[in-house]
Amino acid sequence: MADIREPSFWQSLLEKLMKVVARNLGKRKESQRHQHVVPHEDGWAVRGEGNSRITASYRYQDDAIARARQIAKNYGSDVVIHGRDGRIRDRMSY
């Protein structure tokens, strides 16, 4: 067993922690590209999370969900479906 009084113990521990943090930061960044299906003046729109502009607009919500699903699968993210009132009514993870 390693002696915690030795500097090499602390150096090894710090290296391991830095690897875990770096690995988790990369994952979090990739999964933040959630796609939202939101009400739009033309019917329904797909909007990437954090974007002010829409990706596409559709007459039917099912069509918007299908497109959002394709995008989310590419990024390994979620599809967040909003109702007409704007509240979240469903979420799918990919």
Buried (B, 14 or more C-beta within 10 A) or exposed (E): EEEEEEEEEEEEEEEEEEEEEEEEEEEEEEBEBBBBBBBBEEEBBBBBEEEEEBBBBBEEBEBBBBBBBEBBEEBEBBBBBBEEEEEEEEEBEB
